Amino acid sequence: MRHARVKAYRRGLMAETLAALLLHLKGHRIIARRYKTPVGEIDLVALKGRRLAFIEVKRRKSFEDAAWTLPARQRRRIVRAAQYWLSGHPGFAGHELAFDVVLVAPWAWPKYIENAFLV
């Protein structure tokens, strides 16, 4: 891997770790991290009570940049990956489903956006 790709990969891992810490502090239990499916990847799957959240983590130089990096095509991919995850985990069938986003920017506490998009 080229140096730039390794650096980006490490930044992504750090952003997901910060997001998982934030969610943990808010009372969520992380069920899965970096869950890969044939239709896409889910950054985090978190449970809080009966609410099962599929969470996309976006790291950019600013929160504003991060907020604009979730186009409709990517949202559809996340929904398909969530459906795939649910098919393999039938015990979560009756839970309330949510699609959340955590925005991460350097030198700032992550921002958690619940129900960032609807299905």
Beta strands, then each sheet from edge to edge (+ up, - down):
strand 1: 29-37
strand 2: 40-48
strand 3: 51-59
strand 4: 96-104
strand 5: 111-113
sheet 1: 1+ 2- 3+ 4+ 5-
end
